[in-house]
Amino acid sequence: MSAAAPEPPPAPRSPSIVPAPPKHKPWYAAQLESITVFLDELGGMAILFRDATLAAFARPFEWREVVYQLEQMGVKSISIALITAVFVGMVMTVQFAFGLERFGATDYVGRVIGLSITRELAPSLTALVVGSRIGSGMAAEIGSMAVTEQIDAIRALGADPVKKLVTPRLIACVILIPVLALFADVVGFGGAMVVANLQFDTPMGFFLRTALESINMQDFMSGLGKAPFFGVSIAMIGCYYGMQTRGGTEGVGRATTRTVVVSAVSILVSDFMLTKLFLSL
């Protein structure tokens, strides 16, 4: 019998490869990246605003689409704006009346409420509440068209997607926000007068007269003059993030969420800057 063949030596073990720990960016690198992204988005919105403004003066005019957007964004947002305004007026009246009642100065409630609603609360809160609704709607609608390549189809047909999609929404927002802010002024005063009369026995006529005496045209235009700027911010942010949407339905959700957050922050920041500007005039 032949001898058994010797067993081959065991193959050398390959050393186990341990993945390197992920490298964490320094804090300043993350902040620099955030600033770069912010400036890039700000520049993109500025270019989009320029293109949409130039397209607004180019024929053919999209008046039918503007009217449609006014109906979709404006008429369906009136109830939200009015409910917000009336309850803000009522809450402000209760707060100021309780505070001034300690000093026997409830006669000044109408003056304080009049200035607060006219200069600040009506335009700002209207833009925040309505802007979140219509801005997210624009981002979702245009974002869905972007991920399904409908915007590319518009370009392939020789049309300008900015003129078809962005310009009507921009014009509608610039018209819509001041009108809703004006409605909020009236309804906010109404709610404030009712609460002052029912809870603090302040006659409605006296409340309205003292409020109107404390408000001049500069106060009225200072509040109403902010509204078109808020409309531009809402339209540009919603349309920009909508057109930049990538990644299917998940990308549409991200664009919608980002639109709501950025539009709210931009309204508050621009409100401060516009208030300083109008007070210096």
Buried (B, 14 or more C-beta within 10 A) or exposed (E): EEEEEEEEEEEEEEEEEEEEEEEEEEEEEEEEEEEEEEEEBEEBBEEBBEBBBEBBEEEEBBEEBBEEBBEBBBEEBBEBBBEBBBEBBBEBBBEBBEEBEEEEBBEBBBBBBBBBBBBBBBBBBBBBBBBBBBBBBBBBBBBBBBBEEEBEEBEEEEEBBBBBBBBBBBBBBBBBBBBBBBBBBEBBBBBBBBBBBEEBEBEBEBBBEBBBEBBEEEBBBBBBBBBBBBBBBBBBBBBBBBBBBEEEEEBBBBBBEBBBEBBBEBBEEBBEEBBEEBEEE
